[in-house]
């Protein structure tokens, strides 16, 4: 290789490794821990290629790409980042970076990209793009869109490429992988984010409901959750809606359609659950979300992120011991990221100290998880009425539920030995019980918040406030406008 490479990274070790590797390959290298110094070199005319980190002490590397292009339109930029989120991939694509590589990256892969960048023909000068908006995130997504695994990085790249395209999208994957979060990201990270977002579920698929959703989402996004679960008449109404949006007089303001399905939507077509003509109208682009067991290397970073988020929400600060981390990494996670999230919140509440032990991890893995949809022997009901099914035990009579809760609390106290749990136990316990109660009630009512509030005996506004406070996402949940 022949050329001069400018490196900006605040990690001295990475600067040293890259400098040595590029020098051995025949390049001249200038390395710095400052974006200001990098821009100075660019403006002086140095360098045939820039390699920059994203999060730097004096700014964001992606935010500086427009300034680099303004000074040197032909200068390619490779972005490297430990911020392995969907937003980083989208921002790098928007900024027209030559390549984006998540840390930790394979050095041979980076060297290949460097060779490609240095050998490409100079392009004609393009006008400098408008400054990019500040780094934006989907509003505190219930499931974090984090992933270093190659499958997740490929997903992020696909989303970045089609984010603003006028194509319908199917997001396919198992329950709990975060399909609804990704669907919301297609809206909240796109140029449609200032317009309406409507979510349609099978419980809300009447003719009026579908028409109202299209009206609310005008120019924005409609998310159709599990279209194969809609009855045949509702699927026919969806086809009519899409045809009207595609060919009607207001098609310029037509919302984008994003659908979430199981891992194999074509199998739903073959089985007759999903009409083939609806499927082909939805499948402009199909994005497959891998299950957590297929990206084992993401489990521990996700767990650390979820523990940090739990601490930010008022739960005790926790970290995994090496033994606990090894046990967690070996778990198959049938409930995917949702199961992991529930488990980390439970451990944040019940662990006896800062470091979660192997024994505590085994105990957490032995308990049923709401996220994994594991069956539970506990029956929960309203006050008994003549129509109650046989065998359902009321909550106020010392039922199996209260016995289970008492045993769980006693185990939590026992884990502390002679010491008492940290202060604030009452609020922490109520919050931990409240979350699965709301999740189960929402699922039972098909995501209809009005019915759920009635079931729980609380005001709908109170329910919506609690959903926001607890950062709850349920597969069938819809947004009430």
C-alpha positions as CSV (number, residue, x, y, z in Angstrom):
1,X,0.0,0.0,0.0
2,X,1.1,3.5,-0.7
3,X,-0.4,6.6,0.9
4,X,-0.7,8.7,4.0
5,X,-3.2,7.8,6.7
6,X,-4.6,10.1,9.3
7,X,-5.8,8.4,12.5
8,X,-7.9,10.0,15.3
9,X,-8.6,7.8,18.3
10,X,-8.5,8.6,22.0
11,X,-7.2,5.1,22.8
12,X,-3.4,5.2,22.7
13,X,-3.2,1.4,22.2
14,X,-5.3,1.5,19.1
15,X,-3.3,4.3,17.7
16,X,-0.1,2.4,18.3
17,X,-1.4,-0.9,16.8
18,X,-2.8,0.9,13.7
19,X,0.4,2.9,13.2
20,X,2.6,-0.1,13.4
21,X,0.4,-2.2,11.0
22,X,0.0,0.6,8.4
23,X,3.7,1.5,8.5
24,X,4.6,-2.1,7.9
25,X,2.2,-2.1,5.0
26,X,4.1,0.8,3.4
27,X,1.9,3.8,4.5
28,X,2.9,7.0,6.2
29,X,0.9,7.6,9.4
30,X,-0.1,10.6,11.5
31,X,-2.0,9.7,14.7
32,X,-3.7,11.9,17.2
33,X,-6.2,11.7,20.1
34,X,-7.8,15.0,19.0
35,X,-10.4,15.8,16.3
36,X,-9.1,19.4,16.2
37,X,-5.7,18.2,15.3
38,X,-7.1,15.8,12.7
39,X,-9.0,18.7,11.0
40,X,-5.9,20.8,11.1
41,X,-4.0,18.1,9.2
42,X,-6.9,17.8,6.7
43,X,-7.0,21.5,6.1
44,X,-3.2,21.5,5.6
45,X,-3.7,19.0,2.8
46,X,-2.1,16.0,4.5
47,X,-3.4,12.5,4.2
48,X,-5.0,10.3,1.6
49,X,-7.3,8.6,4.1
50,X,-8.9,9.3,7.5
51,X,-9.6,6.7,10.1
52,X,-11.6,8.2,13.0
53,X,-13.2,7.1,16.2
54,X,-16.7,8.4,17.0
55,X,-16.7,9.4,20.7
56,X,-13.7,11.6,21.2
57,X,-12.8,14.0,24.1
58,X,-13.4,17.0,21.8
59,X,-16.4,15.9,19.8
60,X,-18.0,13.3,17.7
61,X,-16.0,11.9,14.7
62,X,-19.1,11.4,12.5
63,X,-20.2,15.0,13.1
64,X,-16.8,16.2,11.7
65,X,-17.1,14.3,8.4
66,X,-19.0,17.3,6.7
67,X,-16.1,19.6,7.6
68,X,-13.6,17.0,6.2
69,X,-15.5,16.8,3.0
70,X,-15.8,20.6,2.8
71,X,-12.0,20.9,3.0
72,X,-11.2,17.8,1.0
73,X,-14.1,16.4,-1.0
74,X,-12.1,13.4,-2.3
75,X,-10.7,12.3,1.1
76,X,-12.3,9.0,2.2
77,X,-13.1,8.4,5.8
78,X,-13.3,5.1,7.7
79,X,-15.3,5.3,10.9
80,X,-14.4,2.9,13.8
81,X,-16.5,2.9,16.9
82,X,-17.2,1.0,20.1
83,X,-20.7,2.5,20.0
84,X,-22.1,-0.6,18.3
85,X,-25.6,0.7,17.9
86,X,-28.0,1.0,15.0
87,X,-27.7,4.8,15.2
88,X,-23.9,4.7,14.6
89,X,-24.4,2.7,11.5
90,X,-27.1,5.0,10.2
91,X,-25.1,8.1,11.0
92,X,-22.0,6.8,9.2
93,X,-24.1,6.0,6.2
94,X,-25.8,9.4,6.2
95,X,-22.4,11.0,6.4
96,X,-21.2,9.1,3.4
97,X,-18.3,7.4,5.2
98,X,-16.3,5.1,3.0
99,X,-16.7,2.3,5.6
100,X,-17.9,1.8,9.2
101,X,-16.3,-0.9,11.4
102,X,-17.4,-1.7,14.9
103,X,-14.8,-2.2,17.7
104,X,-13.3,-4.6,18.3
105,X,-12.5,-5.0,14.6
106,X,-10.4,-7.6,12.8
107,X,-7.1,-5.9,11.8
108,X,-6.9,-7.7,8.5
109,X,-10.4,-6.5,7.6
110,X,-9.5,-2.9,8.4
111,X,-6.3,-3.2,6.3
112,X,-8.4,-4.5,3.4
113,X,-10.7,-1.5,3.7
114,X,-7.7,0.8,3.9
115,X,-6.2,-0.7,0.7
116,X,-9.6,-0.3,-1.1
117,X,-9.9,3.3,0.0
118,X,-6.3,4.2,-1.0
119,X,-6.6,2.5,-4.4
120,X,-10.0,3.9,-5.5
121,X,-10.1,6.6,-8.1
122,X,-10.5,10.2,-7.0
123,X,-14.1,11.3,-7.5
124,X,-15.3,14.6,-8.8
125,X,-15.7,17.2,-6.1
126,X,-19.2,17.1,-4.7
127,X,-20.8,20.1,-3.0
128,X,-20.4,19.9,0.8
129,X,-23.5,18.4,2.4
130,X,-25.6,20.2,4.9
131,X,-24.4,19.7,8.5
132,X,-25.7,16.6,10.0
133,X,-28.2,16.9,12.8
134,X,-27.0,16.1,16.3
135,X,-26.7,12.3,17.1
136,X,-30.2,11.1,17.5
137,X,-31.6,8.0,19.2
138,X,-34.9,6.4,19.2
139,X,-36.7,7.6,22.3
140,X,-35.2,5.4,25.0
141,X,-36.1,2.1,23.3
142,X,-37.3,-0.6,25.6
143,X,-34.9,-3.0,23.9
144,X,-31.4,-1.7,23.2
145,X,-30.3,-1.8,19.5
146,X,-26.8,-2.9,20.4
147,X,-24.8,-5.5,18.6
148,X,-21.2,-6.2,17.6
149,X,-22.0,-9.6,16.1
150,X,-21.6,-9.7,12.3
151,X,-25.3,-10.5,11.9
152,X,-26.4,-7.5,13.8
153,X,-23.9,-5.2,12.0
154,X,-25.3,-6.5,8.7
155,X,-28.8,-5.7,10.0
156,X,-27.7,-2.1,11.0
157,X,-26.2,-1.6,7.6
158,X,-29.4,-2.8,5.9
159,X,-31.5,-0.5,8.0
160,X,-29.2,2.4,7.3
161,X,-29.4,1.8,3.5
162,X,-33.2,1.7,3.3
163,X,-34.1,4.0,6.2
164,X,-35.5,6.7,4.0
165,X,-36.4,4.6,0.9
166,X,-40.0,4.6,-0.2
167,X,-40.3,0.8,0.2
168,X,-42.4,-1.3,2.6
169,X,-40.4,-3.3,5.1
170,X,-40.9,-6.6,6.8
171,X,-39.0,-7.1,10.1
172,X,-38.8,-10.9,10.7
173,X,-37.7,-12.6,13.8
174,X,-38.6,-14.6,16.9
175,X,-40.5,-13.2,19.8
176,X,-38.4,-10.9,22.1
177,X,-35.7,-10.0,19.6
178,X,-36.8,-6.4,19.4
179,X,-38.8,-6.3,16.2
180,X,-41.1,-3.5,17.4
181,X,-38.1,-1.4,18.5
182,X,-36.5,-1.7,15.1
183,X,-39.9,-0.9,13.5
184,X,-40.1,2.3,15.6
185,X,-36.5,3.1,14.6
186,X,-37.5,3.1,11.0
187,X,-39.8,6.0,11.9
188,X,-37.9,7.8,14.7
189,X,-34.5,7.8,13.0
190,X,-35.8,8.6,9.5
191,X,-36.8,11.8,7.8
192,X,-40.5,10.9,8.6
193,X,-39.8,11.2,12.4
194,X,-41.7,14.6,12.7
195,X,-44.9,13.0,11.3
196,X,-47.4,10.5,12.6
197,X,-46.7,7.0,13.8
198,X,-49.5,4.4,14.1
199,X,-49.2,0.8,15.2
200,X,-51.9,-1.7,14.1
201,X,-52.4,-5.0,15.9
202,X,-54.8,-7.9,15.2
203,X,-57.0,-6.7,18.1
204,X,-57.5,-3.3,16.5
205,X,-58.0,-4.2,12.8
206,X,-61.6,-3.0,12.2
207,X,-62.3,-1.0,9.1
208,X,-62.6,2.3,11.1
209,X,-59.4,1.5,13.1
210,X,-57.4,0.9,9.9
211,X,-58.7,4.1,8.3
212,X,-57.9,6.1,11.5
213,X,-54.4,4.7,11.6
214,X,-53.7,5.7,8.0
215,X,-55.0,9.2,8.8
216,X,-52.9,9.5,12.0
217,X,-49.8,8.3,10.1
218,X,-50.1,10.6,7.1
219,X,-46.7,11.2,5.7
220,X,-45.2,9.1,8.6
221,X,-45.2,5.4,9.3
222,X,-47.7,2.6,9.9
223,X,-46.4,-0.4,11.8
224,X,-48.4,-3.6,11.3
225,X,-47.6,-6.1,14.0
226,X,-47.9,-9.8,12.9
227,X,-50.2,-9.4,9.9
228,X,-50.6,-13.2,9.7
229,X,-52.5,-12.9,13.0
230,X,-55.2,-10.7,11.4
231,X,-58.4,-12.4,10.3
232,X,-59.0,-12.8,6.5
233,X,-61.3,-9.8,6.4
234,X,-58.8,-7.6,8.2
235,X,-56.0,-8.7,5.8
236,X,-58.3,-7.8,2.9
237,X,-58.8,-4.3,4.5
238,X,-55.0,-3.9,4.8
239,X,-54.6,-4.8,1.1
240,X,-57.2,-2.1,0.2
241,X,-55.4,0.4,2.4
242,X,-52.1,-0.2,0.8
243,X,-53.5,0.0,-2.7
244,X,-55.3,3.2,-1.9
245,X,-52.1,4.7,-0.5
246,X,-50.0,3.6,-3.5
247,X,-52.4,4.9,-6.2
248,X,-54.7,7.5,-4.5
249,X,-54.6,11.2,-5.0
250,X,-52.7,11.7,-1.7
251,X,-50.0,9.2,-2.4
252,X,-47.3,11.8,-2.0
253,X,-48.4,11.9,1.7
254,X,-48.8,8.2,2.0
255,X,-47.2,6.7,5.2
256,X,-44.5,4.1,4.9
257,X,-45.6,0.6,5.9
258,X,-43.4,-1.5,8.2
259,X,-44.6,-5.0,9.3
260,X,-43.3,-7.3,11.9
261,X,-43.6,-11.1,11.5
262,X,-42.3,-14.4,12.8
263,X,-38.9,-15.6,11.6
264,X,-40.3,-17.1,8.4
265,X,-43.1,-15.0,6.9
266,X,-43.1,-17.2,3.8
267,X,-44.0,-20.2,5.9
268,X,-47.0,-18.1,7.1
269,X,-48.0,-17.7,3.5
270,X,-47.6,-21.4,2.7
271,X,-49.7,-22.3,5.7
272,X,-52.5,-19.8,4.7
273,X,-52.1,-17.6,7.8
274,X,-50.8,-14.7,5.7
275,X,-52.4,-13.9,2.3
276,X,-49.8,-14.1,-0.4
277,X,-51.0,-10.8,-2.0
278,X,-50.6,-9.0,1.3
279,X,-47.2,-10.5,1.8
280,X,-45.9,-9.3,-1.5
281,X,-47.2,-5.8,-0.9
282,X,-45.3,-5.7,2.4
283,X,-42.1,-7.4,1.4
284,X,-40.3,-4.5,-0.4
285,X,-37.3,-5.2,1.9
286,X,-37.1,-8.0,4.5
287,X,-34.9,-7.4,7.5
288,X,-34.2,-10.6,9.6
289,X,-33.4,-10.1,13.2
290,X,-31.2,-12.9,14.6
291,X,-32.1,-14.6,17.9
292,X,-29.8,-13.9,20.9
293,X,-28.4,-17.4,20.8
294,X,-27.1,-16.7,17.3
295,X,-25.0,-13.8,18.6
296,X,-23.5,-15.0,21.8
297,X,-20.8,-12.3,21.8
298,X,-23.5,-9.7,22.3
299,X,-25.0,-11.2,25.5
300,X,-22.5,-9.7,27.9
301,X,-22.4,-6.2,26.4
302,X,-26.2,-6.2,26.4
303,X,-26.3,-7.4,30.0
304,X,-23.9,-4.6,31.1
305,X,-26.0,-2.0,29.2
306,X,-29.2,-3.3,30.8
307,X,-27.7,-3.3,34.3
308,X,-26.5,0.3,33.8
309,X,-30.0,1.3,32.5
310,X,-31.6,-0.3,35.6
311,X,-29.2,1.7,37.8
312,X,-30.1,4.9,36.0
313,X,-33.8,4.1,36.7
314,X,-33.2,3.9,40.4
315,X,-32.3,0.2,41.0
316,X,-29.1,-0.7,42.8
317,X,-25.9,-0.6,40.7
318,X,-24.7,-4.1,39.8
319,X,-22.0,-5.9,37.7
320,X,-21.5,-9.5,36.7
321,X,-18.7,-11.6,38.3
322,X,-16.7,-13.6,35.8
323,X,-18.4,-16.9,36.8
324,X,-21.8,-15.3,36.5
325,X,-20.9,-13.9,33.1
326,X,-19.8,-17.4,31.9
327,X,-23.1,-18.9,33.1
328,X,-25.1,-16.2,31.5
329,X,-23.3,-16.5,28.2
330,X,-24.1,-20.2,28.0
331,X,-27.8,-19.7,28.5
332,X,-29.9,-20.4,25.3
333,X,-32.3,-17.4,25.8
334,X,-35.5,-18.8,24.3
335,X,-37.1,-15.4,25.2
336,X,-34.2,-13.5,23.5
337,X,-33.4,-9.9,24.5
338,X,-36.7,-9.5,26.4
339,X,-35.8,-12.4,28.6
340,X,-32.3,-11.0,29.2
341,X,-33.8,-7.6,30.1
342,X,-36.2,-9.1,32.7
343,X,-33.4,-11.2,34.1
344,X,-31.0,-8.2,34.5
345,X,-33.8,-6.1,36.2
346,X,-34.5,-9.0,38.6
347,X,-30.8,-9.4,39.5
348,X,-30.4,-5.7,39.9
349,X,-33.2,-5.9,42.6
350,X,-32.2,-9.2,44.3
351,X,-28.4,-9.4,44.2
352,X,-26.8,-9.1,47.6
353,X,-24.0,-6.9,46.6
354,X,-22.3,-4.9,43.8
355,X,-21.1,-8.0,42.1
356,X,-23.7,-10.6,41.0
357,X,-22.4,-14.1,42.0
358,X,-22.6,-17.4,40.1
359,X,-25.1,-18.7,42.6
360,X,-27.4,-15.7,42.1
361,X,-27.2,-16.1,38.4
362,X,-28.1,-19.8,38.6
363,X,-31.1,-18.9,40.8
364,X,-32.2,-16.2,38.3
365,X,-31.9,-18.7,35.4
366,X,-34.0,-21.3,37.3
367,X,-37.0,-18.9,37.5
368,X,-39.6,-18.5,34.8
369,X,-39.1,-15.3,32.8
370,X,-41.9,-13.0,31.5
371,X,-39.7,-12.3,28.5
372,X,-39.4,-16.0,27.6
373,X,-43.1,-16.6,27.8
374,X,-42.4,-19.6,30.0
375,X,-45.6,-21.0,31.5
376,X,-46.2,-20.2,35.2
377,X,-48.2,-22.2,37.7
378,X,-49.5,-19.0,39.4
379,X,-53.0,-18.0,38.5
380,X,-53.9,-14.3,38.7
381,X,-57.5,-13.1,38.7
382,X,-59.8,-10.2,39.5
383,X,-62.1,-10.5,42.5
384,X,-64.1,-13.7,42.1
385,X,-67.3,-13.6,40.1
386,X,-69.8,-16.2,39.0
387,X,-68.1,-16.3,35.6
388,X,-64.6,-17.0,36.9
389,X,-63.0,-20.3,35.6
390,X,-62.8,-23.1,38.1
391,X,-59.6,-23.3,40.0
392,X,-58.7,-19.6,39.8
393,X,-57.7,-18.4,43.3
394,X,-58.5,-14.9,44.3
395,X,-55.6,-12.6,45.1
396,X,-56.8,-11.6,48.6
397,X,-57.2,-15.0,50.2
398,X,-53.6,-16.1,50.9
399,X,-53.3,-17.7,47.5
400,X,-50.4,-19.4,45.8
401,X,-49.3,-16.0,44.4
402,X,-48.9,-14.5,47.8
403,X,-47.0,-17.6,49.0
404,X,-44.7,-17.3,46.0
405,X,-44.1,-13.6,46.6
406,X,-43.4,-14.2,50.3
407,X,-40.9,-17.0,49.4
408,X,-39.1,-14.8,46.9
409,X,-38.8,-11.9,49.4
410,X,-37.6,-14.2,52.1
411,X,-34.9,-15.5,49.7
412,X,-33.9,-12.0,48.9
413,X,-33.5,-11.2,52.7
414,X,-31.6,-14.4,53.2
415,X,-29.1,-13.5,50.5
416,X,-28.0,-10.6,52.7
417,X,-27.2,-12.8,55.6
418,X,-27.0,-10.8,58.8
419,X,-27.2,-7.5,57.0
420,X,-30.3,-5.8,55.8
421,X,-31.0,-5.0,52.1
422,X,-30.2,-1.6,50.8
423,X,-32.7,1.2,51.8
424,X,-35.6,1.9,49.5
425,X,-36.8,-1.7,49.4
426,X,-40.5,-0.8,49.4
427,X,-40.4,1.2,46.2
428,X,-38.1,-1.3,44.5
429,X,-40.3,-4.3,45.2
430,X,-43.5,-2.5,44.1
431,X,-41.8,-1.5,40.9
432,X,-40.6,-5.0,40.2
433,X,-44.1,-6.4,40.8
434,X,-45.8,-3.6,38.8
435,X,-43.8,-4.2,35.6
436,X,-44.7,-7.9,34.9
437,X,-48.3,-7.1,36.0
438,X,-48.6,-4.4,33.4
439,X,-46.9,-6.6,30.8
440,X,-49.1,-9.6,31.3
441,X,-52.3,-7.4,31.5
442,X,-51.3,-5.7,28.2
443,X,-50.7,-9.0,26.5
444,X,-54.0,-10.4,27.8
445,X,-55.9,-7.4,26.4
446,X,-54.1,-7.5,23.0
447,X,-52.3,-4.3,23.7
448,X,-55.5,-2.3,24.0
449,X,-54.6,0.2,26.7
450,X,-58.3,1.2,27.4
451,X,-59.2,-2.4,28.1
452,X,-56.0,-2.9,30.1
453,X,-56.7,0.1,32.3
454,X,-60.3,-1.2,32.9
455,X,-58.9,-4.6,33.7
456,X,-56.5,-3.1,36.2
457,X,-59.0,-0.7,37.6
458,X,-56.9,2.4,36.9
459,X,-57.3,5.5,34.7
460,X,-56.0,5.2,31.2
461,X,-53.7,8.2,31.6
462,X,-52.3,6.6,34.7
463,X,-51.6,3.4,32.7
464,X,-49.8,5.4,29.9
465,X,-47.7,7.2,32.5
466,X,-46.6,4.0,34.1
467,X,-45.8,2.4,30.7
468,X,-43.5,5.4,30.0
469,X,-41.9,5.3,33.5
470,X,-41.3,1.6,33.4
471,X,-40.1,1.7,29.8
472,X,-42.4,-1.2,28.8
473,X,-42.7,-2.6,25.3
474,X,-45.1,-5.4,24.6
475,X,-45.3,-7.2,21.3
476,X,-48.9,-6.3,20.6
477,X,-48.8,-2.9,22.2
478,X,-50.1,0.0,20.0
479,X,-49.7,3.7,20.4
480,X,-52.8,5.5,21.3
481,X,-53.0,8.9,19.7
